[in-house]
């Protein structure tokens, strides 16, 4: 009977491995991932947001030019400008919630927020113009200036 119990325990142990193997490995992978994501600098986070803003403003400029040339549907242009606005708001939110560790990062955050705000204003003006408020033609240079402003802050402090 002692033998049966011993072999039963042996079979049980083989069927259900202890937590030390897979669970411990999973914990190490998770801890490593958390460590890597925690190492992103404030400047890198803001640079990524600037890139997101540039893409949004350039996309808005392109769709406005297509609308002016009658190469797109107004509904498509409106939706595209709405997407650009969401991207700019997302980028600005990310930057505004980024903790900085020094004066240079704080100054860079202010510059990035200003440039993203200018982009958002330009996109909003373009969207308004599609709805009949203001001139769509006037938004092209505004979008170009906003893109230039974002490119000026690209690359960090």
C-alpha positions in Angstrom: 0.0 0.0 0.0 2.9 2.3 0.7 4.1 1.6 -2.7 0.8 2.5 -4.4 0.7 5.8 -2.5 4.3 6.5 -3.6 3.6 5.8 -7.2 0.3 7.7 -7.0 2.2 10.7 -5.7 4.7 10.3 -8.5 2.1 10.2 -11.2 0.3 13.2 -9.6 3.6 15.2 -9.6 4.2 14.4 -13.2 0.7 15.4 -14.3 0.7 18.7 -12.4 4.0 20.4 -12.4 4.7 22.7 -9.5 4.5 26.4 -9.8 8.3 26.9 -9.9 8.6 26.1 -13.6 6.2 27.9 -15.9 4.9 30.4 -13.4 8.3 31.6 -12.4 9.3 31.9 -16.0 6.2 33.9 -16.8 6.9 36.2 -13.9 10.4 36.8 -15.1 9.2 37.7 -18.6 6.5 40.0 -17.2 9.0 41.7 -14.9 11.4 42.2 -17.8 8.7 43.7 -20.0 7.7 46.1 -17.2 11.3 47.1 -16.7 11.9 47.9 -20.4 8.7 50.0 -20.7 9.6 51.9 -17.6 12.9 53.0 -19.1 11.4 55.2 -21.8 12.6 58.8 -21.3 10.4 61.8 -21.2 12.1 63.2 -24.3 11.6 59.9 -26.2 7.9 59.9 -25.3 7.5 63.5 -26.5 9.4 62.9 -29.7 7.0 60.1 -30.5 4.1 62.4 -29.9 5.7 65.0 -32.2 5.9 62.4 -34.9 2.3 61.5 -34.4 1.4 65.2 -34.7 3.4 65.7 -37.9 1.6 62.7 -39.5 -1.8 64.0 -38.5 -1.2 67.6 -39.7 0.3 66.4 -43.0 -2.6 64.1 -43.6 -5.0 66.9 -42.9 -3.1 69.2 -45.4 -3.2 66.5 -48.0 -7.0 65.9 -47.7 -7.7 69.6 -47.7 -5.7 70.0 -51.0 -7.6 67.0 -52.4 -10.9 68.6 -51.4 -9.9 71.9 -53.0 -9.1 70.0 -56.2 -12.3 68.0 -56.1 -10.3 64.8 -55.8 -12.1 63.4 -52.7 -15.6 63.3 -51.2 -16.4 65.9 -48.5 -17.5 63.1 -46.2 -14.1 61.4 -46.6 -12.3 64.7 -46.0 -14.4 65.4 -42.9 -13.7 61.9 -41.5 -10.0 62.2 -42.2 -9.8 65.6 -40.5 -11.7 64.0 -37.5 -9.1 61.3 -37.4 -6.3 63.9 -37.5 -7.9 65.8 -34.7 -8.1 62.7 -32.5 -4.4 61.9 -33.2 -3.4 65.4 -32.2 -5.5 65.3 -29.0 -4.0 61.9 -28.1 -0.5 63.2 -28.7 -1.1 66.3 -26.6 -2.6 64.3 -23.8 0.4 62.0 -23.8 2.8 64.9 -23.6 0.8 66.8 -21.0 0.9 63.7 -18.8 4.6 63.1 -19.2 6.6 63.6 -16.1 9.9 65.4 -16.7 13.1 65.3 -14.7 14.8 68.5 -15.5 14.4 72.1 -16.9 15.3 71.1 -20.4 12.6 68.4 -20.5 10.1 70.9 -19.0 10.9 73.5 -21.6 10.7 70.9 -24.4 7.3 69.7 -23.1 6.0 73.3 -23.3 7.3 73.7 -26.9 5.8 70.4 -28.0 2.4 71.3 -26.4 2.4 74.6 -28.2 3.3 73.0 -31.6 0.6 70.3 -31.1 -1.9 73.0 -30.1 -1.1 75.0 -33.3 -1.7 71.8 -35.3 -5.0 71.1 -33.6 -6.1 74.7 -34.2 -5.3 74.3 -37.9 -7.1 71.0 -38.2 -10.1 72.4 -36.4 -10.2 75.4 -38.7 -10.0 73.1 -41.8 -12.9 71.0 -40.4 -14.9 74.1 -39.7 -14.3 75.4 -43.2 -15.6 72.1 -44.7 -18.8 72.9 -42.8 -19.0 76.3 -44.2 -17.3 78.3 -41.5 -14.3 80.1 -42.9 -12.2 79.6 -46.0 -10.8 76.1 -46.8 -8.1 77.7 -48.9 -6.9 79.8 -45.9 -6.3 76.6 -43.9 -3.6 75.3 -46.3 -0.9 77.7 -45.2 -2.1 77.3 -41.6 -1.6 73.6 -41.9 1.8 74.1 -43.5 2.9 76.4 -40.7 1.7 73.9 -38.1 3.6 71.1 -39.7 6.7 73.3 -39.8 6.3 74.1 -36.2 6.1 70.5 -35.3 9.2 69.7 -37.4 11.1 72.5 -35.6 10.6 70.7 -32.3 11.3 67.3 -33.7 14.5 65.7 -32.4 14.2 66.7 -28.7 15.6 69.3 -26.4 
